[in-house]
Amino acid sequence: MSSENETPEGAAGESHEQLALIRESVRKAKVPRAKPRTWRGAALAKELPVARVVVNKGVLHLDQFFDYAVPEELDAAAQPGVRVRVRFGAGAHQVRDGRREGGRLIDGFLVERKAESDYKGALAALADVVSPEPVLSAELLGLARAVADRYAGSLADVLQLAIPPRSARAESKASPEPLPPPAVPEAGTWARYDRGAAFLDALARGKAPRAVWNALPGPHWAEELARAVGATLASGRGALVVVPDGRAAARVDAALTALLGPGRHALLTAETGPEKRYAQWLAVRRGSVRAVVGTRAAMFAPVHDLGLVAIWDDGDGSHSEPHAPQPHARDVLLLRAAHDRCAFLLGSTSCTVEAAQLVESGWAAPLLAGRDQVRAAAPLVRTVGDTDLARDEAARAARLPSLAWQVVREGLKTGPVLVQVPRRGYVPRLACERCRTPARCRHCAGPLEAPEQQELRCGWCGRGAPDWHCAECGATRLRAQVVGARRTAEELGRAFPAVPVRTSGRDHVLDTVPGRPALVVSTPGAEPVAEGGYAAALLLDGWAMLGRPDLRAGEEALRRWIDAASLVRGQGEGGTVVVVAEPTLRPVQALVRWDPVGHAQRELAERAELGFPPVSRMAAVSGPPEAVGSFLDAAELPGDAEVLGPVPLPVVRAGGPRRPGDTPPGEQWERALVRVPPGSGAALAAALKKARAGRLARGGGEPVRVRVDPPDIG
């Protein structure tokens, strides 16, 4: 060895010292925990070594619990209700040292611990416990299972809706101590209703009354909801209120704070942000807060000792969840009221057919005000029909009748005037030109339509109707008219140049407006609240709302009109509403009389005679033509099921606006409706779920969408 390759004695010592330091540093360093561990060779928990888990994989053929082994190290943290991570999809051949390995990591919830598994093969181990916070209670699990069964969906999909995403920072903070029950609130404006005070008294005494509440017009509904919540809290129980949007939630939130003070309720809306919303949800789950007000997702809020569930304006489309399995908040709260045996309150200034059915069946009692109270609170409603428009020169020139001009001028002397303009895009349905009776199919009573000026056919079953004639008057001519709304709004601005014009719509929604004179042009549902109420309101282009190709067109139009008119001052204060629609139509007459309950009762009677929902249960099956046909052939539908259709769905233009549930752009899909009589709804949902699960297990093929109780069926 040459001298160049020799190592000096001092250098060798330094090298050994460096190696020793490196080894010591490695020994002292914290060994990173393998994520996730396979736990190969690890000892299992001595007691209850099996964990039953629901995995977050919402496919129907995997809608079941799966068993996993619990490593001893996770024994304390792996408690029922916590979030876990597991390996999913490993084959039976991937077994090593008695433990199944492999598969893809997936989140889930631990449902229960067991001593033995029903599965006889090797189990995979729990990969990790994500958080020791128990977020899935037995009550919430039972509710989610019931919702999944009703809507032919999977338990995992419902749990995704029920439990918000985790925030570690929110979990690390302690929730406040619960406050003692408040004092029983006074009846307040509930005294205006015949049984209002008795309803609050029953809540305060721990009873479980069920009521459908037709609220009087005006600003008091939020305070009345707050008093119902306060009476329930006074009994030592919890309360849950679901409202359609953030604006309504803010009003109830303010009313609860004013009545009960801060700290007694949680606000669960998307506007609060994910971390704050999860912190509020945890406070409810931990029992720190006993009352909740929120939007659609709050329908699953884990309120302890639930004493009251309430929903406001159940006809609003925001209550229908767009994500699978697409439950409706009203039906979820009905399930909660039945399972928890708690009080139920459905409130609205209008009345849906479903609400009328609850009263007619005797399940809920009506909560109404006398006619004298209605007349005192409601504005004066005047109508302008086609005959008036034809004789009115102002209407022909500016698309606005003289009566509307007069009402606007008078209203602007004392306050703001609301102008409701229907959204663009409403497609008119066909009706008799003479008597305005909707044109319906003689076979299934579905709506008739003539797409792109083609031959008349049914929108449900697809049968042609070349020899249609009106069943009421015998006429053979049809009508579909929509008056331009944008031009009408422009004419208003030109007619009153000195008056400020404010708009509220999808892109920019106003919450409130001052009580000063102004024109407020709004689309339905976006009407801001005016300080002191509006002096007047114009409800324009009635046919644009009544002419929608939907079974609920009349009900929806009346609901939108009443919601807007409820913001107007009472008749005694000079409040006036002008509706531009045919005065003889049933929804218009109901508005004039301020009788939404009577309108809903007559609609319910007609639907019962024709077999329409909600008297019957219905499901929509949509997809490519071949897929829909093969799906219906394979489904073991109940013997009393009736299949209507299929009929083609409108083709969605690529690059155009899309709504939840629309078909893929450019594809031609069809839809079939499956209808069953009362009592067969559960069997229909089970049959559709089984057919979808079998289709997925066999490899699927072309997609098929199934929606139970679709809100819009044409």
CORHU-V337611 format. One line per field, one symbol per residue. phi: phi as a letter, one per 20 degrees, with the letter a starting at -180 (. if undefined). psi: psi as a letter, one per 20 degrees, with the letter a starting at -180 (. if undefined). burial: 1 if it has 16 or more other ideal C-beta (glycine too) atoms within 10 Angstrom, else 0. Layout:
# CORHU-V337611
phi = ???
psi = ???
burial = ???
This chain:
# CORHU-V337611
phi = .fffefefffffffffffffffffffffffffffcefelfmffegfdleddecdeecedffdebececfdfffegfeedgoeecdcecofffeedblmcfcnndfbeaceebdcfcdfeeefdfegfadfbfffddefffffffffffffdlddfffffffedfgfcfffffefefffefgfffffflffffegdfffffffffenecfcbddefffpeeffffffffffffffendebccdcfbfffffffgfffffednfndbdddcfffnffffffffffffenfcdcccaegfffdgefflfdbdccdlffffffeffegemfdgffffffffffeldfccdcafdbefffffffffnfcdfccdfffffffeeffdcdcdfffffeeffffeclbffgfgfffgffffcrfcececfffofefeebffedmfgecffecmffebcflmeffbefdenffcfdfbffecnfdddcbccefeffffffffffcfedfddcbbffbdeebcfeegaedecegndffeefnnffbbddelgffefeffbfegfffffffffgfffeegfffenfccddeaffeffffffffelcffffffffffffffemefefddbcddcrggffffffffefefgfefcedofcfegeeffnefcdgnffggneedccddddcfgndfffffffffffffffffeonnffcdccelffccn
psi = prhhiqpqhghhghghgghhggghhgghqpppppoqqikpiqqrphpmjpppqpqmnlqhikmrqqpqqoqhhjghhmqpirprpqppjqrhimppkjpprarqpqrappgrqqhqqipiaqqqqpgqogpiooiorhghggghgggghhjlaqhhgghhhhorqqohghhipqqrqqqqqrqpqqhcihiiqgkghhghhgghjjrmqpqoonqqqajihghhghhgghhghhijrrqppprhrhghhhghghhgghgirqiirqonrhhiqgghghggghhghijhpiqppraghihjpmpqmphppqppmiipiiiopiqpklqphghghgghhggilrqpooqqhbprhhghhhghijhqqqnrqrhhhghhhqrppqqoahgghhiohhhhhjkprhhggghggghihiaqppoppqqqippqrqrphgijpppqpigjkrpqqmplkaqprpigijqqmhkqqpigiiqjqrqopppphghghhhghhhmhipqpqqpaghopqgrqrjqpqpopqrpijpqpppjqqhrqporlhhhghjqmqhjggggggggghgghiiqqrhhjjpqpppnrphiqghghhggimmhghghghgggghhhikqqjgrqqqpoqaqghggghghhhpmqqhjqpppbrqqqqppppirqqqpiqqqpiqorrpqpppqrqijghhgggghggggghghhjiebqqpppoplphoj.
burial = 000000000000000000000000000000000000011000011000111111111101111001111110111011011111111100000010001110000111111010001000011111111100101100011011011111111111111111110110010000100000110110111101101100111111000011111111111111111111111111101111111111111111101100110001111110010000111111111101111111111111111101111111111101111001111111111111100101111111111111111111000101111000010011111011110110010110011110111011001101111111110001011111100101111001111110000001111111101001010000000111001010011011000100101011000011001000111111111111010011111111111111111111111111111111111111100111111111101111111001111011111100110011111111111111001101110010110011011110000100000000001000001111111100011011101111111010000000011111111111
